[in-house]
Amino acid sequence: MNQIHQQDLEAFFNLYEQAHICPYYFRGKPEVRQIITNCINKTPVENDLDFVYLFRYMLKRLIGQLDSHSMIRTRNEYERLPLQITSHNSLFTVTATGEQYTNFLNKVVTKINGINLEQLAKESENVISYSTDGYLELEASRFLSHYDPLRTLPSIDSETTQIVYTFSDGNELKVEIGEPGFIDQAKPANYQLDLDNGHLLLHYTACQEEYPNQMQEVVEQIRNLIPHHNVNLFTLDLRGNMGGDDRIIQPLVDCLKTQPLLKKQVFVDRAVQSAALFALNDMTKLGAKVFDTAIGSSLNHIGNNRRLELPSGRFLTIVATRYFYLDEQNNFVTIRTPEDFKNLDKKYITPKYIHLDGIIPH
């Protein structure tokens, strides 16, 4: 590890020790330092992408499974490959493409640059902190679909400028780094309301507002729609919601409390985490059923981020500063200091999962 990487690592540890909610709770400082030494002795750090993989390997063992927020990113972390590969049940399928590669949609990928995808998924799992299998698959898909994360994996040459996909039918596709990336499939807008035959659905894709009191405006629409359109079922669609401000949901919760006879349900997916869990928990306390087969996090989790650009200017690191857990009344409690975290009963640090009622109904 060169001096620049060493300085960046020490800057991270300074932030981690000052700001993380439970520094060295899951692994002691000497053990973490030994992990780094062992990794370097086994696989020398020769460039920035090697450093990122080492950092992530160390970080996973440092922060534990309840913290999916603390991380390191390269400057080009989200530069997309031309194919988006989605991992599910050990199958790797093309789910989005650039315009020139649409004929590869839904094809099954078996190898990248001659390496079996099962091997690459395993290497990504080694550096992903996760509390649900859904989030693991989501992050593994990200590693396989973006240039820098893919090239951090030990089996992929970090200096490669070409990506070769091998498909289950034996065909191959070669792409060059820098080609246009995959294009997201069209998604509903945040706060979009859909009404169909007494079923009112609110798409809540991020716990954010584009302007003050946007949620309150939507709630007023909901109040008017329910009696005038004989609404008997309300759905909060949280799919794709990775969090934000957990307080924004409150006007909707207050409104739905006044509708005890209205049936309620929530749609989730493996992206749902962080502040979106507060919305999910509020809905279940109102009697809502929860549909899908995966979610992005246990309900109790470490979050609330503090960011730092490392001294080299090549990386951004994030450290999580709060812990959230459910008490006996299923209300979220926020832990704000390492001392309070250490004093918590161990039962509150064990992952707690939401009950899922099955696949999303059509």
BELDA-V68320 format. One record per helix or strand of 3 or more residues. SS is the DSSP state (H for helix, E for strand). FROM is the first residue (numbers start at 1). TO is the last residue. If there is no record, write none. Layout:
BEGIN
SS|FROM|TO  SS|FROM|TO
END
This chain:
BEGIN
H|3|19  H|29|42  H|48|63  E|71|74  E|83|88  E|91|97  H|99|104  E|108|112  H|117|125  H|133|145  H|147|152  E|162|167  E|172|176  E|193|196  E|199|203  H|214|228  E|233|237  H|250|257  E|263|267  H|275|285  E|289|292  E|301|309  E|315|326  E|332|335  H|338|342  H|346|349
END
